[in-house]
Amino acid sequence: MASEQRIARLREEIKRDAGDIIHKMKDPRLGFVTVTDVEVTRDLRYATIYVSIYGEPDTVRRSLAALTSGTGHVRSELGKRLKLRHTPELAFKVDESAQRGAAIDALIAKLHEND
């Protein structure tokens, strides 16, 4: 099992490198995608990459499909950059915290409008 410090360092490396790899992908379905967080299992076998995707729900759906189909490419590129015996299996999930935050901000603004 990896130490907490090693896992934290690996999470940051994957976050930085995956963001760079995704940014360089040529898939036309990809919208504006930002890697917001990464979770790695203690045995370093699996990593969940959380992404924020700007745009309408259809754009989000297409971008997530592009990421899912490009998982092998992203994993391969990460394997070249990370110094690990085994490159983790990857999964992409949409981080909806930005949308929730914007909705809460809009509600607060509307409340202040009525004051």
Rosetta constraint file for C-alpha pairs under 8 A:
AtomPair CA 1 CA 42 HARMONIC 5.82 0.50
AtomPair CA 1 CA 43 HARMONIC 5.21 0.50
AtomPair CA 1 CA 44 HARMONIC 7.98 0.50
AtomPair CA 2 CA 6 HARMONIC 6.22 0.50
AtomPair CA 2 CA 7 HARMONIC 6.42 0.50
AtomPair CA 2 CA 42 HARMONIC 5.88 0.50
AtomPair CA 2 CA 43 HARMONIC 6.36 0.50
AtomPair CA 2 CA 44 HARMONIC 7.34 0.50
AtomPair CA 3 CA 7 HARMONIC 6.26 0.50
AtomPair CA 3 CA 42 HARMONIC 7.97 0.50
AtomPair CA 4 CA 8 HARMONIC 6.11 0.50
AtomPair CA 5 CA 9 HARMONIC 6.20 0.50
AtomPair CA 6 CA 10 HARMONIC 6.08 0.50
AtomPair CA 7 CA 11 HARMONIC 6.04 0.50
AtomPair CA 7 CA 40 HARMONIC 6.87 0.50
AtomPair CA 7 CA 42 HARMONIC 7.22 0.50
AtomPair CA 7 CA 44 HARMONIC 7.74 0.50
AtomPair CA 8 CA 12 HARMONIC 6.43 0.50
AtomPair CA 9 CA 13 HARMONIC 6.28 0.50
AtomPair CA 10 CA 14 HARMONIC 6.05 0.50
AtomPair CA 11 CA 15 HARMONIC 6.04 0.50
AtomPair CA 11 CA 37 HARMONIC 7.86 0.50
AtomPair CA 11 CA 38 HARMONIC 5.53 0.50
AtomPair CA 11 CA 39 HARMONIC 6.55 0.50
AtomPair CA 11 CA 40 HARMONIC 6.58 0.50
AtomPair CA 12 CA 16 HARMONIC 6.13 0.50
AtomPair CA 12 CA 38 HARMONIC 7.56 0.50
AtomPair CA 13 CA 17 HARMONIC 5.96 0.50
AtomPair CA 13 CA 82 HARMONIC 7.74 0.50
AtomPair CA 14 CA 18 HARMONIC 5.53 0.50
AtomPair CA 14 CA 38 HARMONIC 7.13 0.50
AtomPair CA 14 CA 78 HARMONIC 7.30 0.50
AtomPair CA 15 CA 19 HARMONIC 6.06 0.50
AtomPair CA 15 CA 35 HARMONIC 6.22 0.50
AtomPair CA 15 CA 36 HARMONIC 7.42 0.50
AtomPair CA 15 CA 37 HARMONIC 6.41 0.50
AtomPair CA 15 CA 38 HARMONIC 6.03 0.50
AtomPair CA 15 CA 49 HARMONIC 7.51 0.50
AtomPair CA 16 CA 20 HARMONIC 6.38 0.50
AtomPair CA 16 CA 35 HARMONIC 7.94 0.50
AtomPair CA 17 CA 21 HARMONIC 6.13 0.50
AtomPair CA 17 CA 78 HARMONIC 6.80 0.50
AtomPair CA 17 CA 81 HARMONIC 7.69 0.50
AtomPair CA 18 CA 22 HARMONIC 5.95 0.50
AtomPair CA 18 CA 35 HARMONIC 7.34 0.50
AtomPair CA 18 CA 74 HARMONIC 6.77 0.50
AtomPair CA 18 CA 78 HARMONIC 6.94 0.50
AtomPair CA 19 CA 23 HARMONIC 6.04 0.50
AtomPair CA 19 CA 34 HARMONIC 6.53 0.50
AtomPair CA 19 CA 35 HARMONIC 5.50 0.50
AtomPair CA 20 CA 24 HARMONIC 6.40 0.50
AtomPair CA 21 CA 25 HARMONIC 6.40 0.50
AtomPair CA 21 CA 74 HARMONIC 6.46 0.50
AtomPair CA 21 CA 77 HARMONIC 7.22 0.50
AtomPair CA 22 CA 33 HARMONIC 7.70 0.50
AtomPair CA 22 CA 67 HARMONIC 7.95 0.50
AtomPair CA 22 CA 74 HARMONIC 7.26 0.50
AtomPair CA 23 CA 33 HARMONIC 7.59 0.50
AtomPair CA 27 CA 66 HARMONIC 6.73 0.50
AtomPair CA 29 CA 59 HARMONIC 7.78 0.50
AtomPair CA 29 CA 62 HARMONIC 5.59 0.50
AtomPair CA 29 CA 63 HARMONIC 5.49 0.50
AtomPair CA 29 CA 66 HARMONIC 5.97 0.50
AtomPair CA 30 CA 59 HARMONIC 7.91 0.50
AtomPair CA 30 CA 62 HARMONIC 6.86 0.50
AtomPair CA 30 CA 63 HARMONIC 4.38 0.50
AtomPair CA 30 CA 64 HARMONIC 7.77 0.50
AtomPair CA 30 CA 66 HARMONIC 6.12 0.50
AtomPair CA 30 CA 67 HARMONIC 7.63 0.50
AtomPair CA 31 CA 53 HARMONIC 6.84 0.50
AtomPair CA 31 CA 54 HARMONIC 6.95 0.50
AtomPair CA 31 CA 55 HARMONIC 7.50 0.50
AtomPair CA 31 CA 59 HARMONIC 6.52 0.50
AtomPair CA 31 CA 60 HARMONIC 7.44 0.50
AtomPair CA 31 CA 63 HARMONIC 5.73 0.50
AtomPair CA 32 CA 53 HARMONIC 5.73 0.50
AtomPair CA 32 CA 54 HARMONIC 5.45 0.50
AtomPair CA 32 CA 55 HARMONIC 7.67 0.50
AtomPair CA 33 CA 51 HARMONIC 6.43 0.50
AtomPair CA 33 CA 52 HARMONIC 5.79 0.50
AtomPair CA 33 CA 53 HARMONIC 4.63 0.50
AtomPair CA 33 CA 54 HARMONIC 6.66 0.50
AtomPair CA 33 CA 63 HARMONIC 7.75 0.50
AtomPair CA 34 CA 51 HARMONIC 5.43 0.50
AtomPair CA 34 CA 52 HARMONIC 5.16 0.50
AtomPair CA 34 CA 53 HARMONIC 6.47 0.50
AtomPair CA 35 CA 49 HARMONIC 6.96 0.50
AtomPair CA 35 CA 50 HARMONIC 5.91 0.50
AtomPair CA 35 CA 51 HARMONIC 4.38 0.50
AtomPair CA 35 CA 52 HARMONIC 6.34 0.50
AtomPair CA 36 CA 49 HARMONIC 7.85 0.50
AtomPair CA 36 CA 50 HARMONIC 5.62 0.50
AtomPair CA 36 CA 51 HARMONIC 5.38 0.50
AtomPair CA 36 CA 52 HARMONIC 6.41 0.50
AtomPair CA 36 CA 95 HARMONIC 7.24 0.50
AtomPair CA 37 CA 49 HARMONIC 6.17 0.50
AtomPair CA 37 CA 50 HARMONIC 5.09 0.50
AtomPair CA 37 CA 51 HARMONIC 7.16 0.50
AtomPair CA 38 CA 47 HARMONIC 6.69 0.50
AtomPair CA 38 CA 48 HARMONIC 5.61 0.50
AtomPair CA 38 CA 49 HARMONIC 4.60 0.50
AtomPair CA 38 CA 50 HARMONIC 5.93 0.50
AtomPair CA 39 CA 47 HARMONIC 5.51 0.50
AtomPair CA 39 CA 48 HARMONIC 5.13 0.50
AtomPair CA 39 CA 49 HARMONIC 6.64 0.50
AtomPair CA 40 CA 44 HARMONIC 5.96 0.50
AtomPair CA 40 CA 45 HARMONIC 7.63 0.50
AtomPair CA 40 CA 46 HARMONIC 5.85 0.50
AtomPair CA 40 CA 47 HARMONIC 4.38 0.50
AtomPair CA 40 CA 48 HARMONIC 6.52 0.50
AtomPair CA 41 CA 45 HARMONIC 6.42 0.50
AtomPair CA 41 CA 46 HARMONIC 5.64 0.50
AtomPair CA 41 CA 47 HARMONIC 6.51 0.50
AtomPair CA 44 CA 88 HARMONIC 6.09 0.50
AtomPair CA 45 CA 86 HARMONIC 7.22 0.50
AtomPair CA 45 CA 87 HARMONIC 7.12 0.50
AtomPair CA 45 CA 88 HARMONIC 4.46 0.50
AtomPair CA 45 CA 89 HARMONIC 6.11 0.50
AtomPair CA 46 CA 88 HARMONIC 4.66 0.50
AtomPair CA 46 CA 89 HARMONIC 4.66 0.50
AtomPair CA 46 CA 90 HARMONIC 6.06 0.50
AtomPair CA 46 CA 91 HARMONIC 7.94 0.50
AtomPair CA 47 CA 88 HARMONIC 5.85 0.50
AtomPair CA 47 CA 89 HARMONIC 6.09 0.50
AtomPair CA 47 CA 90 HARMONIC 5.06 0.50
AtomPair CA 47 CA 91 HARMONIC 6.43 0.50
AtomPair CA 48 CA 90 HARMONIC 5.84 0.50
AtomPair CA 48 CA 91 HARMONIC 4.79 0.50
AtomPair CA 48 CA 92 HARMONIC 5.81 0.50
AtomPair CA 48 CA 93 HARMONIC 7.01 0.50
AtomPair CA 49 CA 90 HARMONIC 7.09 0.50
AtomPair CA 49 CA 91 HARMONIC 6.09 0.50
AtomPair CA 49 CA 92 HARMONIC 4.88 0.50
AtomPair CA 49 CA 93 HARMONIC 6.23 0.50
AtomPair CA 50 CA 92 HARMONIC 5.94 0.50
AtomPair CA 50 CA 93 HARMONIC 4.91 0.50
AtomPair CA 50 CA 94 HARMONIC 5.59 0.50
AtomPair CA 50 CA 95 HARMONIC 5.38 0.50
AtomPair CA 51 CA 92 HARMONIC 7.10 0.50
AtomPair CA 51 CA 93 HARMONIC 6.26 0.50
AtomPair CA 51 CA 94 HARMONIC 5.02 0.50
AtomPair CA 51 CA 95 HARMONIC 5.34 0.50
AtomPair CA 52 CA 94 HARMONIC 5.88 0.50
AtomPair CA 52 CA 95 HARMONIC 5.21 0.50
AtomPair CA 52 CA 96 HARMONIC 6.73 0.50
AtomPair CA 52 CA 98 HARMONIC 7.28 0.50
AtomPair CA 53 CA 59 HARMONIC 7.99 0.50
AtomPair CA 53 CA 60 HARMONIC 5.72 0.50
AtomPair CA 53 CA 63 HARMONIC 7.40 0.50
AtomPair CA 53 CA 94 HARMONIC 7.21 0.50
AtomPair CA 54 CA 59 HARMONIC 7.82 0.50
AtomPair CA 54 CA 60 HARMONIC 7.05 0.50
AtomPair CA 55 CA 59 HARMONIC 5.66 0.50
AtomPair CA 55 CA 60 HARMONIC 6.32 0.50
AtomPair CA 56 CA 60 HARMONIC 6.32 0.50
AtomPair CA 57 CA 61 HARMONIC 6.12 0.50
AtomPair CA 58 CA 62 HARMONIC 6.18 0.50
AtomPair CA 59 CA 63 HARMONIC 6.00 0.50
AtomPair CA 60 CA 64 HARMONIC 6.08 0.50
AtomPair CA 61 CA 65 HARMONIC 6.20 0.50
AtomPair CA 62 CA 66 HARMONIC 6.20 0.50
AtomPair CA 63 CA 67 HARMONIC 6.22 0.50
AtomPair CA 64 CA 68 HARMONIC 6.06 0.50
AtomPair CA 64 CA 92 HARMONIC 7.47 0.50
AtomPair CA 64 CA 93 HARMONIC 7.84 0.50
AtomPair CA 64 CA 94 HARMONIC 7.57 0.50
AtomPair CA 65 CA 69 HARMONIC 6.12 0.50
AtomPair CA 66 CA 70 HARMONIC 6.03 0.50
AtomPair CA 67 CA 71 HARMONIC 6.03 0.50
AtomPair CA 67 CA 92 HARMONIC 7.07 0.50
AtomPair CA 68 CA 91 HARMONIC 7.52 0.50
AtomPair CA 68 CA 92 HARMONIC 6.72 0.50
AtomPair CA 70 CA 74 HARMONIC 6.28 0.50
AtomPair CA 71 CA 75 HARMONIC 6.01 0.50
AtomPair CA 71 CA 90 HARMONIC 6.62 0.50
AtomPair CA 71 CA 91 HARMONIC 7.50 0.50
AtomPair CA 72 CA 76 HARMONIC 5.99 0.50
AtomPair CA 73 CA 77 HARMONIC 6.18 0.50
AtomPair CA 74 CA 78 HARMONIC 6.07 0.50
AtomPair CA 75 CA 79 HARMONIC 6.07 0.50
AtomPair CA 75 CA 87 HARMONIC 6.91 0.50
AtomPair CA 75 CA 88 HARMONIC 7.49 0.50
AtomPair CA 75 CA 89 HARMONIC 7.22 0.50
AtomPair CA 75 CA 90 HARMONIC 6.76 0.50
AtomPair CA 76 CA 80 HARMONIC 6.57 0.50
AtomPair CA 77 CA 81 HARMONIC 6.57 0.50
AtomPair CA 78 CA 82 HARMONIC 5.87 0.50
AtomPair CA 78 CA 87 HARMONIC 7.23 0.50
AtomPair CA 79 CA 83 HARMONIC 7.49 0.50
AtomPair CA 79 CA 84 HARMONIC 7.47 0.50
AtomPair CA 79 CA 86 HARMONIC 7.79 0.50
AtomPair CA 79 CA 87 HARMONIC 5.34 0.50
AtomPair CA 82 CA 87 HARMONIC 7.73 0.50
AtomPair CA 96 CA 100 HARMONIC 6.31 0.50
AtomPair CA 97 CA 101 HARMONIC 5.96 0.50
AtomPair CA 98 CA 102 HARMONIC 6.17 0.50
AtomPair CA 99 CA 103 HARMONIC 6.19 0.50
AtomPair CA 100 CA 104 HARMONIC 6.19 0.50
AtomPair CA 101 CA 105 HARMONIC 6.12 0.50
AtomPair CA 102 CA 106 HARMONIC 6.15 0.50
AtomPair CA 103 CA 107 HARMONIC 6.29 0.50
AtomPair CA 104 CA 108 HARMONIC 6.20 0.50
AtomPair CA 105 CA 109 HARMONIC 6.08 0.50
AtomPair CA 106 CA 110 HARMONIC 6.12 0.50
AtomPair CA 107 CA 111 HARMONIC 6.24 0.50
AtomPair CA 108 CA 112 HARMONIC 6.27 0.50
AtomPair CA 109 CA 113 HARMONIC 6.13 0.50
AtomPair CA 110 CA 114 HARMONIC 6.57 0.50
AtomPair CA 111 CA 115 HARMONIC 6.80 0.50
